[in-house]
Amino acid sequence: MKRPALFIGFGYILGLLIASKFDLLSLGVIVLIALSIVLYRRAVWKYVLISTLSCLIACCSYWHHEDNTIRKQEQFAGQQMIFTGQITEKTVYQNRYAEYILNGKIEGVSVRIELFTEEIEPDYGDILVITGILNRITSDYLFDNANHCKAENVFLCFDNEAEIEEIRPMEQRTLRKIIYDWRKRMTEQIISGMGTDTGACLTGMLFGDKSGMRHSMKTALYRSGIGHILAVSGLHLDFLALCAGWILKKCKAGRKLIFAVTGILCILFMLCAGETVSVKRACIMILISQSAKLCFRQSNSFNSLGIAMLILGIENPFVIHNAAFWLSCSGAFGMGTVAAYMTKNIRYDILKNSISCILVFLTVLPVSAIYFKEISLISPLTNLLLVPFCMLALLMGVLAICTGGTGMIAGYCLSLADFLIELILKIASWLAGFSWTHVSSDSDLFRIALEIGGISILFCHILIRKRKFTGIMIACVCMITGIAENLERIYHKDDLKIAVLGTGNHCLIAVQKDTDAVLFDMTGESHAADYAATYLTGVNHLEGLYLYQPKEKSIQRYAEYFAFLLPESLWLMQDTDQKLSSLPGCPMHITDEKEFLFHGAKIHVSEKQLMIAYAGLEYICTNEKNVISGAPDLLTVYGKCEGVLPDCGFLVILDQNTCYLPDLYTFVHENNLEITIAKNGTCRVRRLYVNSE
């Protein structure tokens, strides 16, 4: 039997996926499918048997892990607790807030709990005694926090009123603590030796820590297609192993010494990078590759990937809920298998590398469409042109930290890295400002077309096994997906979308038609820009931003989150004594009332409310204290709501303490809704939470 690890590994991951979606009846379906395949082609019975057994074991492993983690831990949700836990992860954000992951026990049950609070003195390894109410971790429109934490086996978090009663310093320093302290010290040295932005970017490249980077910087890198340099994975470890191997060969070291040194460096680098799933996958594959050379064997990337996925799945069955796992594995599959197979007979290196970049991009595309709202269209080009500069900056960073981050050599290395990264960021920011460099993947049709197309390509390749035919299939799927996406956009171009965004009683209205939009910030929440930027993916032109409660903090937040989508004008709906700065290159106006047309929609804004008329329907957004004239077809009420509201078609009430009951037409304590008004006067409402349709 050839490559048994391959069939075991991929069968195991398939089993984890099935178990995460279905119940025990799926086991019978798996067995029936396996029997059908064996009856159709008896020659492959060994492969089917080993894959089926691996799949069934994975299903049982997932359900067993679910019983021993989620169901045991979630029984404590809603309870007041005194919890003692050790800090195993700490992430500090630019707003001086920090996220802590604590390991401990509650009534004999091992738990991992999330604490989000202002940055405090304790560090990695310290023990905290916390009093507070435990809650289940949930997702919102901004981030799929439930699945992200589930992949880390974290299912509970403390509420905002939790208090830290006691702090106990770590008694004994461990290897992880030593590495954490060293990484923290090196981060400080790099940022002090470089600019704040370039230093934060270099630490992201070295250690995968993106918490110090501004939102606009990360957006620029992801839109330009080189955001993967901030996720420590195969690219970094391959580079490290290549440099170490070259130096050792020059020193005439033997195969065993090269393997031992490379293995130790990879493991230490994995610990430095926070033991993320992507770096673990890369570390396993590199060690398999190096061990093959030790035994005079030739490694196979497809087989190595299967083994790596198997090990990661056994270690943590919930790893399949991790976006980094799928991105890392699909990238490794694209580079090591798809690109290697399709470019095998191409002689010219430039052409071979160009086609390889395109194939890797297409392999990762379905995963990117599922987990992210934007996809870079220029990724193959920028990876060819900019990644070499990124690798040189990374090498300079490695040399700097090898010399302790101080001294003449470190200074020269950091200066060169600063120049390179500043150049990369300028190019990335310039590219990110063009609308054609990226596309929104928030369309269900787009994702479905990619998924069906990917399965079709794989199925046809298994049946025919010809490079030329597979290449034609890839081109056809790309063309059909593009046509379908454009047809959908043309079909809905006359639809007016009104999104009610925010959290709690805060209200932000985003009005969008085709690729144009206008924003109305009704309550001045500091995080309103986060919601607006998340919703407006795919928008190329922002006509205006209207602030009803203008604050300097809100304006600065919009300036950061809309660095590549600045509005034509900024309107303040209230005069204020504060000295407010405008957005860069955006004129600021003060008014108490304004009426204008937005692609056929009549919009009237005043200090008290927002009115929109389109296709014979009227929409009003107002505070309950204001007088509502008539009975609008669509009504949104923010703030405290106790009175009787007029009858209307759709009613959105943001206050949770209301006498109204939710139904198909009344939404109570729900923002993050999208109201779509068609040109024929019909409308519908859909929720915008992460996993909602």
C-alpha positions in Angstrom: 0.0 0.0 0.0 1.4 3.4 -1.0 1.2 6.4 1.4 -0.9 4.9 4.2 -0.3 8.0 6.3 -2.0 10.1 3.6 -5.3 8.1 3.7 -5.2 7.9 7.5 -4.6 11.7 7.9 -7.1 13.0 5.5 -9.6 10.3 6.6 -9.2 11.5 10.2 -9.8 15.2 9.3 -12.8 14.2 7.3 -14.2 12.4 10.3 -13.7 15.4 12.5 -15.6 17.6 10.0 -18.4 15.1 9.8 -18.7 14.8 13.6 -18.8 18.6 13.9 -21.8 18.8 11.6 -23.8 15.6 12.2 -24.8 13.0 14.9 -24.3 9.3 15.4 -26.4 8.4 12.3 -23.5 9.7 10.2 -21.4 6.6 11.2 -23.9 4.4 9.4 -23.8 6.6 6.3 -20.0 6.5 6.2 -20.0 2.7 6.3 -22.6 2.5 3.5 -20.6 4.9 1.3 -17.4 2.9 2.0 -19.2 -0.4 1.1 -20.5 1.1 -2.1 -17.0 2.2 -3.2 -15.6 -1.2 -2.5 -18.3 -3.0 -4.5 -17.7 -0.6 -7.4 -13.9 -0.9 -7.3 -12.7 -3.8 -5.3 -9.0 -3.1 -6.1 -9.1 -0.1 -3.7 -10.5 -1.9 -0.7 -7.3 -1.4 1.3 -7.4 2.3 0.9 -11.1 2.5 1.6 -10.8 0.4 4.7 -8.0 2.4 6.3 -9.6 5.7 5.4 -13.0 4.6 6.8 -11.5 3.3 10.1 -9.6 6.5 10.5 -12.8 8.5 9.8 -14.9 6.5 12.3 -12.2 6.9 15.0 -12.1 10.6 14.4 -15.9 10.9 14.8 -15.7 9.1 18.1 -12.7 11.2 19.2 -14.5 14.4 18.4 -17.7 13.5 20.3 -15.7 12.2 23.3 -13.7 15.4 23.4 -16.9 17.4 23.2 -18.4 15.5 26.2 -15.3 16.0 28.2 -14.9 19.7 27.5 -17.9 21.7 26.3 -20.6 19.9 28.2 -18.7 19.7 31.4 -17.5 23.3 31.4 -20.7 25.0 30.2 -22.6 23.8 33.3 -20.8 26.6 35.1 -22.1 29.4 32.8 -24.1 32.0 34.6 -22.7 31.2 38.0 -20.8 33.5 40.4 -17.3 32.0 40.8 -14.1 32.4 42.7 -11.6 31.1 40.2 -7.9 30.5 40.5 -6.0 30.2 37.2 -2.6 30.5 35.7 -2.0 32.9 32.7 -1.0 30.8 29.7 -1.6 33.4 27.0 -1.6 37.2 27.1 -2.4 39.6 24.2 -2.1 43.3 24.7 -3.9 45.6 22.3 -3.2 49.2 21.3 -6.1 50.6 23.5 -4.2 49.2 26.5 -6.7 46.4 27.0 -5.5 42.9 27.2 -6.9 39.4 26.7 -5.8 36.6 29.1 -6.3 32.9 28.9 -6.3 31.2 32.3 -5.9 27.5 33.0 -7.4 26.1 36.2 -10.0 23.9 37.7 -13.6 24.3 38.9 -15.0 21.5 41.0 -12.4 19.1 39.7 -13.0 20.0 36.0 -10.1 21.4 34.1 -11.1 24.6 32.3 -9.6 27.4 30.1 -11.2 30.7 30.7 -10.9 34.0 28.8 -10.6 37.3 30.7 -10.7 40.6 28.8 -9.9 43.6 30.8 -7.6 46.6 31.1 -3.9 45.6 30.9 -2.7 44.6 34.4 0.7 43.9 35.9 0.6 40.1 35.8 2.4 38.3 33.0 2.8 34.9 31.5 2.8 32.1 34.2 1.4 34.3 37.0 -1.6 33.0 39.0 -4.8 35.1 39.4 -7.7 34.7 41.8 -10.8 36.2 40.2 -14.3 36.8 41.4 -17.0 37.2 38.7 -19.8 35.6 36.7 -18.9 33.1 34.0 -20.6 33.4 30.6 -20.5 31.3 27.5 -18.4 32.7 24.7 -20.5 33.9 21.8 -19.9 35.4 18.4 -21.1 38.8 17.1 -21.0 40.5 13.7 -17.4 41.6 14.0 -15.8 38.3 14.9 -16.6 34.6 15.1 -15.3 34.4 18.7 -17.1 31.2 19.5 -15.4 29.1 16.9 -12.1 30.9 17.4 -12.1 30.1 21.1 -13.5 26.6 20.6 -10.4 25.8 18.5 -8.4 26.8 21.6 -10.6 24.8 23.9 -11.9 28.0 25.6 -15.6 28.0 26.2 -16.2 30.4 29.1 -15.3 34.0 29.8 -15.7 36.3 32.8 -18.1 39.2 32.5 -17.1 42.9 32.5 -17.6 43.2 36.3 -15.1 40.5 37.2 -12.6 41.6 39.9 -9.0 40.3 40.4 -8.7 39.5 44.1 -5.2 38.3 44.3 -2.0 38.1 42.1 0.6 35.4 42.7 3.9 35.6 40.8 5.1 32.5 39.1 7.3 30.5 41.6 9.4 28.5 39.2 10.6 29.7 35.7 9.8 27.3 32.9 11.2 27.1 29.4 8.0 28.7 28.1 8.3 31.5 30.6 12.0 32.1 29.7 11.1 32.3 26.0 8.1 34.5 26.7 10.2 37.0 28.6 12.9 36.9 26.0 10.4 37.6 23.2 8.9 40.5 25.2 12.4 41.9 25.7 13.2 41.5 22.0 9.9 43.1 21.0 10.8 46.2 23.1 14.3 46.4 21.6 13.0 46.1 18.0 10.3 48.8 18.5 12.8 51.1 20.2 15.3 50.6 17.4 12.8 51.1 14.6 9.6 53.2 14.1 6.5 52.2 16.0 4.7 51.0 12.8 7.7 49.3 11.2 8.8 47.7 14.5 5.3 46.3 15.2 5.3 44.9 11.6 8.7 43.2 12.1 7.6 41.7 15.4 4.5 40.4 13.7 6.7 38.8 11.0 9.1 37.3 13.6 6.7 36.2 16.3 3.2 36.3 14.7 2.1 39.0 17.2 -0.1 41.5 15.3 -1.6 43.2 18.4 0.8 46.2 18.1 -0.2 46.9 14.4 -2.7 49.6 13.4 -5.8 48.4 11.6 -4.9 50.3 8.4 -1.5 48.6 8.3 -3.0 45.1 8.5 -5.7 46.0 6.0 -3.0 47.2 3.5 -1.0 44.0 3.8 -4.0 41.7 3.5 -5.5 43.7 0.6 -2.2 43.6 -1.2 -2.0 39.8 -0.7 1.0 39.5 1.5 -0.7 39.4 4.9 0.4 35.8 5.3 3.9 37.1 6.3 2.3 38.0 9.7 1.3 34.4 10.3 4.4 32.4 11.2 4.2 29.2 9.2 6.0 27.2 6.5 7.5 30.3 4.8 9.3 31.4 8.0 10.4 27.9 9.0 11.6 26.9 5.5 13.6 30.1 5.5 15.1 29.3 8.9 15.8 25.7 8.0 17.4 26.8 4.7 19.7 29.3 6.4 20.7 26.8 9.2 21.3 24.0 6.7 23.4 26.3 4.4 25.6 27.4 7.4 26.0 23.8 8.7 26.9 22.5 5.3 29.6 25.2 4.9 30.9 24.0 8.3 30.9 20.4 6.9 28.4 19.1 9.4 27.0 15.6 9.0 23.3 14.8 8.3 22.6 13.8 11.9 23.9 17.1 13.2 22.0 19.1 10.6 18.8 17.3 11.5 19.3 17.8 15.2 20.2 21.5 14.9 17.3 22.2 12.5 14.9 20.3 14.7 15.9 22.2 17.8 15.7 25.6 16.0 12.3 24.8 14.6 10.9 23.8 18.0 12.4 26.9 19.7 10.9 29.0 16.9 7.6 27.3 17.4 7.6 28.2 21.1 8.7 31.8 20.3 5.7 32.1 17.9 3.2 31.1 20.5 2.7 27.5 19.3 0.1 28.5 16.8 -1.5 25.8 14.7 0.1 27.1 11.5 3.7 27.0 12.9 3.0 23.5 14.4 2.0 22.2 11.0 5.0 23.7 9.4 7.3 22.3 12.1 6.0 18.8 11.7 6.4 18.9 7.9 9.9 20.2 8.0 11.0 17.6 10.6 9.5 14.9 8.4 11.4 16.3 5.4 14.7 16.5 7.3 14.3 13.0 8.7 13.8 11.7 5.1 17.2 13.1 4.2 18.7 11.4 7.3 17.5 8.0 6.1 18.4 8.6 2.4 14.7 8.8 1.5 12.8 11.4 -0.5 10.0 13.1 1.4 6.6 13.7 -0.2 4.8 17.0 0.7 1.4 15.4 0.3 2.2 12.6 2.6 3.9 14.9 5.1 0.8 17.2 5.1 -1.4 14.1 5.8 0.8 13.2 8.8 0.8 16.8 10.1 -3.0 17.1 9.9 -3.4 13.7 11.6 -1.1 14.8 14.5 -2.9 18.1 14.9 -6.3 16.4 14.8 -5.3 13.9 17.5 -3.8 16.6 19.7 -7.0 18.8 19.4 -10.1 17.5 17.6 -11.5 21.1 17.6 -8.6 22.3 15.4 -11.0 22.1 12.4 -12.7 25.2 13.8 -9.5 27.2 13.4 -9.2 29.4 10.3 -5.4 29.3 10.5 -5.4 25.5 10.3 -7.3 25.5 7.0 -5.3 28.4 5.5 -2.0 26.8 6.5 -3.0 23.4 5.2 -4.5 24.7 2.0 -1.4 26.8 1.4 0.9 23.9 2.0 -1.3 21.7 -0.3 -1.3 24.4 -3.0 2.5 24.9 -2.9 3.7 21.4 -2.2 1.2 19.4 -4.3 -0.9 21.3 -6.7 1.8 23.8 -7.9 4.5 21.1 -8.0 2.3 18.7 -10.0 1.0 21.3 -12.5 4.4 23.0 -13.2 6.4 19.8 -13.3 7.2 20.0 -17.0 7.8 23.8 -17.2 11.4 24.6 -17.7 11.6 28.4 -17.3 11.9 29.4 -13.6 10.1 32.8 -14.0 7.1 31.2 -15.7 7.1 28.3 -13.2 7.2 30.6 -10.2 4.4 32.8 -11.6 2.1 29.9 -12.3 2.9 28.4 -8.9 1.9 31.7 -7.2 -1.4 31.7 -9.1 -2.1 28.1 -8.3 -1.4 28.6 -4.5 -3.7 31.6 -4.6 -6.5 29.6 -6.2 -6.0 26.7 -3.7 -6.3 29.1 -0.8 -9.2 31.1 -2.3 -12.1 28.9 -1.1 -10.9 29.0 2.5 -10.3 32.7 2.3 -13.8 33.2 1.0 -15.3 31.3 3.9 -13.4 32.9 6.7 -12.7 36.5 5.4 -14.8 39.2 3.8 -12.2 40.4 1.3 -9.9 38.6 -1.1 -6.8 40.1 -2.7 -6.8 39.7 -6.5 -3.2 40.7 -6.9 -1.8 38.2 -4.4 0.2 36.2 -7.1 2.0 39.4 -8.3 2.8 40.9 -4.9 4.0 37.6 -3.6 6.5 37.4 -6.5 7.7 41.0 -6.0 7.3 41.8 -2.3 7.9 38.6 -0.4 11.7 38.6 -1.2 11.9 42.0 0.5 9.9 40.6 3.4 12.3 37.7 3.7 15.3 40.0 3.7 13.7 42.2 6.4 13.0 39.0 8.4 16.6 37.9 8.0 17.7 41.3 9.4 15.3 40.9 12.3 16.7 37.4 13.1 20.3 38.7 13.0 19.3 41.6 15.3 17.7 39.4 17.9 20.6 36.9 17.7 22.9 39.8 18.8 20.5 40.6 21.7 18.7 43.5 19.9 21.4 46.0 21.0 24.8 47.0 19.6 26.2 48.2 16.3 25.3 45.0 14.3 21.8 45.0 15.6 21.5 48.7 14.9 22.5 48.3 11.2 20.2 45.3 10.8 17.2 47.1 12.3 17.9 50.2 10.2 17.9 48.1 7.0 14.8 46.2 8.2 13.1 49.6 9.0 13.8 50.8 5.4 12.6 47.6 3.8 9.4 47.4 5.9 8.6 51.1 5.4 8.9 50.5 1.6 6.7 47.4 1.8 4.0 49.3 3.8 4.0 52.2 1.4 3.6 49.9 -1.7 1.0 47.9 0.1 -1.0 51.0 1.2 -0.8 52.4 -2.4 -2.1 49.2 -3.8 -4.8 48.8 -1.2 -6.3 52.2 -2.2 -7.4 50.8 -5.6 -10.7 49.1 -5.8 -9.6 46.6 -8.4 -6.9 45.0 -6.1 -9.5 43.3 -3.9 -13.0 41.9 -4.0 -15.7 41.2 -1.4 -16.3 37.6 -0.6 -19.5 38.3 1.5 -21.7 36.8 -1.2 -23.2 33.4 -0.6 -23.3 32.7 -4.4 -19.5 33.4 -4.6 -18.7 31.0 -1.8 -21.0 28.3 -3.1 -19.5 28.6 -6.6 -16.0 28.3 -5.3 -16.9 25.3 -3.1 -18.7 23.4 -5.9 -15.9 24.4 -8.4 -13.2 23.1 -6.1 -15.0 19.7 -5.6 -15.6 19.5 -9.3 -11.9 20.0 -10.1 -10.8 17.4 -7.6 -13.3 14.9 -8.8 -12.4 15.4 -12.5 -8.7 15.2 -11.7 -9.2 11.8 -9.9 -11.1 10.4 -12.9 -8.9 11.7 -15.8 -5.5 12.5 -14.2 -4.3 14.8 -17.0 -2.6 18.2 -16.2 -4.0 19.9 -19.3 -7.5 18.9 -18.5 -7.1 19.9 -14.9 -5.8 23.3 -16.0 -8.8 23.8 -18.3 -11.1 22.9 -15.4 -9.4 25.4 -13.1 -9.8 28.2 -15.8 -13.5 27.3 -16.4 -14.3 27.3 -12.7 -12.6 30.8 -12.3 -14.5 32.1 -15.3 -17.9 30.7 -14.2 -17.4 32.1 -10.6 -16.5 35.5 -11.9 -19.5 35.6 -14.3 -21.9 34.4 -11.5 -20.6 37.1 -9.1 -21.0 39.8 -11.7 -24.5 38.6 -12.7 -25.6 38.7 -9.0 -24.2 42.2 -8.6 -26.1 43.4 -11.7 -29.3 41.7 -10.5 -29.1 43.5 -7.1 -27.6 46.8 -8.3 -31.0 48.6 -7.8 -31.5 47.3 -4.3 -31.1 49.8 -1.5 -29.6 48.3 1.6 -30.1 49.9 5.0 -28.0 48.3 7.8 -28.6 48.9 11.5 -25.2 48.3 13.1 -23.7 48.5 16.6 -24.0 47.0 20.0 -26.5 47.5 22.8 -28.5 50.7 22.3 -25.8 52.2 20.0 -26.9 52.8 16.5 -25.1 53.3 13.2 -27.0 53.4 9.9 -25.2 52.4 6.7 -27.0 53.0 3.5 -25.6 51.2 0.5 -26.5 50.9 -3.2 -24.3 48.9 -5.5 -20.7 50.0 -4.6 -21.6 53.4 -3.1 -22.5 54.1 0.5 -23.3 56.8 3.1 -23.0 56.5 6.9 -25.1 58.0 9.8 -23.6 57.5 13.3 -26.6 58.2 15.5 -25.1 57.6 19.0 -21.3 58.2 18.7 -20.1 54.9 20.0 -16.3 54.6 19.8 -16.4 51.2 18.1 -19.0 52.2 15.5 -16.2 52.5 12.9 -15.4 48.8 13.4 -18.9 47.8 12.5 -19.0 50.2 9.5 -15.7 48.9 8.1 -16.8 45.3 8.5 -20.1 45.9 6.7 -18.8 48.1 3.9 -16.5 45.5 2.3 -17.0 45.7 -1.4 -17.9 49.4 -1.3 -15.7 51.7 -3.5 -17.1 55.1 -2.7 -18.3 56.7 0.6 -20.3 59.8 -0.1 -20.5 61.1 3.4 -20.2 60.5 7.1 -22.8 62.1 9.4 -22.1 62.3 13.2 -25.0 63.0 15.4 -23.0 63.0 18.6 -19.5 64.1 17.4 -16.5 63.1 19.5 -12.8 63.3 18.8 -12.3 59.6 19.7 -14.9 58.6 17.1 -13.4 60.7 14.4 -9.9 59.3 15.0 -11.4 55.8 14.9 -13.0 56.5 11.5 -9.7 57.9 10.2 -7.9 54.7 11.1 -10.6 52.2 9.9 -11.4 54.2 6.7 -7.9 55.0 5.7 -8.7 53.5 2.2 -12.3 54.6 2.0 -12.4 58.2 3.2 -15.8 59.9 2.8 -16.2 62.9 0.5 -17.4 65.1 3.4 -17.8 64.9 7.2 -21.1 66.4 8.6 -21.6 67.2 12.3 -25.3 67.2 13.1 -24.7 68.9 16.4 -22.6 72.0 17.2 -20.0 71.2 19.9 -17.6 73.2 22.1 -15.0 70.5 21.5 -12.2 71.2 19.1 -12.6 68.4 16.6 -10.2 67.4 13.9 -11.5 66.5 10.4 -10.7 63.3 8.5 -7.6 63.7 6.2 -8.5 65.4 3.0 -12.2 65.5 4.0 -14.0 68.9 4.5 -16.0 69.2 7.7 -19.4 70.9 7.9 -21.8 71.7 10.7 -25.6 71.6 10.1 -28.8 70.8 11.9 -30.8 69.7 8.8 -30.0 68.5 5.3 -31.8 66.8 2.4 -30.2 65.1 -0.5 -30.6 62.3 -3.1 -28.6 59.1 -2.9 -29.0 57.1 -6.1 -32.8 57.7 -6.3 -33.3 57.5 -2.5 -34.5 60.7 -0.9 -32.7 61.2 2.4 -33.6 63.8 5.1 -31.3 64.2 8.1 -31.9 66.4 11.1 -30.7 66.6 14.7 -33.6 64.4 15.8 -34.0 61.7 13.2 -33.0 60.2 9.8 -35.7 59.6 7.1 -35.2 57.7 3.9 -37.7 57.3 1.1 -37.2 54.8 -1.7 -39.4 52.8 -4.1 -42.6 54.1 -2.3 -41.4 53.0 1.1 -40.4 55.2 4.0 -37.7 54.4 6.6 -37.2 56.3 9.9 -34.5 56.0 12.5 -35.1 58.0 15.6 -34.9 58.1 19.4 -38.2 57.3 21.2 -38.2 60.7 22.8 -38.7 62.3 19.4 -42.1 62.7 17.8 -42.6 60.3 14.9 -44.9 61.7 12.3 -47.3 59.2 10.6 -46.7 55.5 10.3 -43.5 54.7 8.4 -43.1 51.4 6.6 -39.8 50.7 8.4 -38.9 52.1 11.8 -35.7 51.9 14.0 -35.8 53.2 17.6 -32.6 53.5 19.6 -32.3 54.5 23.2 -34.8 53.9 26.0 -38.2 52.9 24.6 -41.2 52.8 26.9 -44.0 54.4 24.9 -46.4 53.0 22.2 -45.0 53.2 18.7 -47.0 53.7 15.5 -47.8 50.6 13.4 -45.3 49.9 10.7 -44.2 47.1 8.4 -40.9 46.4 10.1 -40.0 47.6 13.6 -36.4 47.5 15.1 -36.1 48.4 18.8 -32.6 48.4 20.2 -33.6 48.8 23.8 -33.9 45.4 25.6 -36.3 46.7 28.3 -39.3 47.2 26.0 -42.9 46.1 26.1 -42.8 44.8 22.5 -42.3 41.1 21.8 -40.1 40.0 18.9 -41.8 38.3 15.9 -41.2 38.0 12.1 -41.7 41.8 11.8 -40.5 43.1 15.1 -36.9 42.9 16.2 -36.2 43.7 19.8 -32.7 44.3 21.2 -31.2 43.4 17.8 -29.0 45.6 15.8 -26.7 44.3 13.0 -29.7 43.8 10.8 -29.8 44.5 7.0 -33.0 45.9 5.4 -33.1 45.5 1.7 -35.6 47.5 -0.4 -36.0 46.3 -4.0 -36.9 48.7 -6.8 -40.4 47.2 -7.0 -41.2 48.2 -3.4 -40.7 44.9 -1.6 -38.3 44.6 1.3 -36.8 41.9 3.5 -34.7 41.9 6.7 -31.8 39.6 7.5 -29.5 39.2 10.5 -25.8 40.0 10.0 -24.3 37.8 12.7 -21.3 35.6 11.8 -23.1 32.3 11.2 -26.5 33.6 10.1 -28.0 33.5 6.7 
